[in-house]
Amino acid sequence: MNGVVGVIPARYASTRFPGKPLALICGRPMLSWVIEGAKKSKLLTSLAVATDDERIAKVAAAAGVQVMMTSHDCPSGTDRIWQAIESQPCDIIINIQGDEPLVTGPMIDTLVQPFLTDPDLDMATLAHPISAIELLSDNAVKVVVNQRSEAIYFSRFPVPYSRQKIEDGFLGPISGCLKHIGMYGYRKNFLQKYCAAPQVEIETAESLEQLRALYLGARMKVVQTEIRSWGVDTPEDLAKIEKMLGDRL
């Protein structure tokens, strides 16, 4: 095996939250927290930040990781990763989201493990049990799985339980539906296939790029973890994340 490459795609010009990777959490850029957590992985053979912005590159370099400069017109973080590692010798690529400052080494290693035991696996991702609040939130991505813990569908909508009454804001465990954690692992050959394919209608309708992979027929393992990770989608999320990270200091 040629190795497991961890790549953090980070762009400045986010539509919902411009400059998000540089937003300060406890006085440090969010990207530096992501890098710090990713460095604790025991299974990554290398770690890099893929970006199109010199300000982000400067933060990454100061944190001691490789910087891969990419073009401004990458349609998604996955396409940015492929542009960065296309010529790199590796077998497995781990997409570590730049807006997940609570990421840990064990989370990444949990994502790598399925590839080590299943040579036919195309992709893997993480999820945890879902709460009633998360089920109803448009910012929480839901993943529906089959009996082999492989992804069937992803949605921002409360599927497949949109008709289930939720009383007093409480919902017990839901078999087959989990809260998605936005980290992915890819076989390099499948990542090439994915990035060569055009966007598909279900992908653009939900604004979820992983649906392109399912449309292409990918076998995507969903590894359930009890580790909770909260991404930063809006400036309002910063206070919540800052409190969590502050409790660790």
Helices and strands as residue ranges (DSSP letters): E 4-10, G 20-22, E 24-25, E 28-29, H 30-38, E 46-51, H 54-62, E 66-69, H 77-85, E 92-95, H 105-117, E 123-128, H 132-136, E 142-145, E 151-155, E 177-187, H 188-196, H 201-206, H 210-215, E 220-224, H 237-248
